[in-house]
């Protein structure tokens, strides 16, 4: 199922499917630049420290790149 929405609340990023059901929650980090950076229908991008992590609809990490 595709990602329909991603919302940052508190120290977590919550991932929702197209029907609005929560499918996962991942850490948003604690740094000043940390948190949700964006999402597509297949990935959610979250910065933690100097790295941006990509997660799928189940919250599994599928990639990581250095933040600029």
C-alpha positions as CSV (number, residue, x, y, z in Angstrom):
1,X,0.0,0.0,0.0
2,X,1.2,3.5,-0.7
3,X,2.1,6.3,1.7
4,X,-0.7,8.8,1.9
5,X,0.6,11.1,4.6
6,X,3.5,11.7,7.0
7,X,3.3,13.9,10.0
8,X,5.9,14.9,12.6
9,X,4.6,15.1,16.2
10,X,6.8,15.4,19.2
11,X,9.9,13.2,18.7
12,X,8.3,10.9,16.1
13,X,7.3,10.9,12.4
14,X,4.0,9.0,11.9
15,X,3.4,7.3,8.5
16,X,-0.2,6.8,7.2
17,X,-1.5,4.9,4.3
18,X,-3.9,6.2,1.6
19,X,-6.9,5.4,3.9
20,X,-5.5,7.4,6.8
21,X,-4.5,4.4,8.9
22,X,-1.2,4.6,10.7
23,X,1.3,2.1,9.4
24,X,4.5,3.1,11.2
25,X,6.2,5.6,13.5
26,X,10.0,6.4,13.3
27,X,12.2,8.7,15.4
28,X,12.3,12.3,14.3
29,X,15.6,12.9,16.0
30,X,16.4,15.6,18.6
31,X,18.7,18.0,16.8
32,X,17.7,21.5,15.6
33,X,17.7,20.4,11.9
34,X,16.3,16.9,12.6
35,X,12.8,15.8,11.5
36,X,10.6,15.1,8.5
37,X,12.0,16.4,5.3
38,X,9.4,15.1,2.9
39,X,7.6,12.1,1.6
40,X,6.4,10.4,-1.6
41,X,4.0,7.6,-2.2
42,X,6.8,5.1,-1.5
43,X,9.2,6.7,1.0
44,X,9.4,9.1,4.0
45,X,12.6,11.1,4.4
46,X,13.7,12.0,8.0
47,X,16.9,13.8,9.0
48,X,18.7,12.6,12.1
49,X,22.0,14.3,12.7
50,X,24.0,14.6,9.5
51,X,22.1,11.9,7.7
52,X,18.8,11.8,5.9
53,X,17.1,8.4,6.2
54,X,14.5,7.0,3.8
55,X,11.8,4.7,5.3
56,X,9.1,2.7,3.5
57,X,5.4,2.5,4.5
58,X,6.2,0.1,7.3
59,X,9.0,2.3,8.8
60,X,11.8,0.1,7.5
61,X,14.9,1.9,6.5
62,X,15.5,1.6,2.8
63,X,18.3,4.2,2.3
64,X,20.5,6.9,3.8
65,X,22.5,9.8,2.4
66,X,24.5,12.5,4.0
67,X,22.7,15.8,4.6
68,X,24.1,18.9,2.9
